[in-house]
Amino acid sequence: MGNHKKVNKGKNMNSKQINIAANIRNLRTGLGLSQDKLAQEFNVSVQAVSKWETGASMPDIMMLPKIADFFDISLDDLFYGAEEVQEPDLAVEQTNDEVYETENVTLTPDSSFETSSPEEPDISEDFEDYFRKFLRKDTIDYNNRESKFLRRLFRFENESSDTTIHVIRYSGGQYIESVYEDDTTVKLDFSDYQDNKINIAVWGNAAVKGNIGGFVDAEGNVSCGIVGGNLSAGDSVECGNVGGNLAAGDSVTCGNVGGTVNVGDSLTCADIAGSANSGYSIQCMAIYGNATAGENLSCCNVKGKLEANGDAATGNIGGDVYCGGDISCGDVEGAVKADGDVTCGDVGGSVEAGGDAKCDNVGGAVRAGCDVSCNNVGGPVKSDCDVQCNNVGGSVKSGGDVTCNNIEGSLCADGDVECNNISGDVHCGGDVECENIDGSAEVVGSLNADTIKASVTAGGEINAETISNCILNRQE
C-alpha cells in the first residue's frame, strides 16, 4: 500500500458525534408523530422504532436513506443532527405574518389572495406523492422559490384527504398562541383546486378563497366557499354549502347544511338537514330537524318541533310549536302554544294562544286570550272573546259572542249565541238562536229555537216549536 494521506472533505466528522437514536426521536417528536405512526411508514414494528430511539439497535443500512428522505434531511443530518435553521427576516411586517402549518410543516405566506406577483413561488410542478410524507417542521420563507413544499402546496389530489393545514400566528421568530386577539385574518386561496380534501384548522380568523373539501375549525371568523365536512368557528361564518355540522359563536350566513347547526347569534341559510339552534333569529328555507331560535324564526318548512322566543313564520311544522310571539304557519302535526296570535292551517294537537287563534282544523282543544276562528275543533274551546267555528267536539266557553254549526258539549257565552245544534246545556248572557238544544237553556236575553229538550229560563221572549219535559220560568 502506498503512503497516502486520507483527506476529509466538507464537514469535520471528528467534531460531531453520531447520535442517530436521539436524532430520530427529536425529528419524530418535533412533528408530533407517535412511534406507531413512524413504524407504519417504514413497515416495521413499534418495538423496532423504540429500539432505534433508545440506541438498543440501529436501523438497517438500507433503511437509513428512506428515513432521511422521510424527514427531508441529508444522511449527514440524520447521523450528526441538523445545524440550526436560520429564521427568515420578519422584521418588515411582523404584525401581519401568519403561519400556515400542516401536521408537520409551517410556512409564512403573504397577506393577500394575489398569486400573479413575480415574487410568488412557482407551484406549477406536479404534486406527486409529496404529502404522503411528513416533512421537517421548520419555517419556510414564502418568497423562497427553491422550497419544494411551496412549489407543490396547491397541487393537492384526492389522495391528500388526510392533510390538515393548521394556521397559527408567527411573529418575531416566535410562535404566538392565538391570532384572535388582534383580529388578524389569515387568507388561503384554493380557488383553482375544487376537488381537494383539505382540512383547515385556524387559531384565529380565516378568509378562504375557493372550496374546502374537508373540515374547518377556527377560533375566530371564517369566510369561505363550500365546506365538505364540519365547520366550527368561535365567531361569525360566511360560507357556501356545509356538508357536515356547523357551529359558530356568532352569526352565520351559509347555503345548505348537511348536519346540525348551532350558532350564538342569527342564522341565515338555505336547507338544514338536521336541527337548528340559534341564540337569535333564524331565516332559512327548510329545517329537517328541530328548530330553536332565541328571537324570530322564518322558514319554509320545519320537519321537527319549533321553539322561538320571538315571532315565527313558517310553512308546515312536523312537531310541536312554542312561540314567544306570534306564529304564522301551515299545517302543524303537533300542538301549538304561543304568547301572541296563532294563525295556522291544520293542527294535529291542541292550540293555546295568548291572542287570537285562527286555524283550519284542530285535533285537540283550543284556548285563546282573544278571538277563536277555526273550522273544526276536536276538543273544547275556551276564549276570552268571540268564537267562530264550524264543529266543536267539546264544550264552548266564550267571553263574547259564539257562532257555530254544531257543539258536542255545553255552551257558556257572555254574548249572543247563534248555532245549529248544541248537545249540552246553554248559558248565555245575550240572545240565543239555535235549531236544537239537547239540554237546558238559561238565557238572559231572548231565545229562538226549534227544539229544546229540557227546561228553559229566559229573561226575554221565548220562541220554540217544541219544548220537551220542561218547566218554563219566564222572567219579565
Order of alpha helices (4+ residues) and beta strands (2+ residues): alpha-alpha-alpha-alpha-alpha-beta-beta-beta-alpha-beta-beta-beta-beta-beta-beta-beta-beta-beta-beta-beta-beta-beta-beta-beta-beta-beta-beta-beta-beta-beta-beta-beta-beta-beta-beta-beta-beta-beta-beta-beta-beta-beta-beta-beta-beta-beta-beta-beta-beta-beta-beta-beta-beta-beta-beta-beta
